[in-house]
């Protein structure tokens, strides 16, 4: 059983599934087009990845700031409409 599982894993390795998921997300965001060739070092792909990276930094900064506010001034934070419990 284990050897069969290992053979299936090698044949359909998780690395291919991860690559397929990345390519699907890139295609969904318009970074790749069907039937065409795309270079991963092309300027628009690098710019989109940079934008996503910056967006991730901003959201992480907001999360840290809200957590600090929740500790320092929970009453003020609860009284604003800026955030909800989710």
Buried (B, 14 or more C-beta within 10 A) or exposed (E): EEEEEEEEEEEEEEEEEEEEEEEEEBEEEEBBEEEEEBEEEEEEBEEBEEEEEEEEEEEEEEEEEEEEBEEEEEEEBEEEEEEEEE
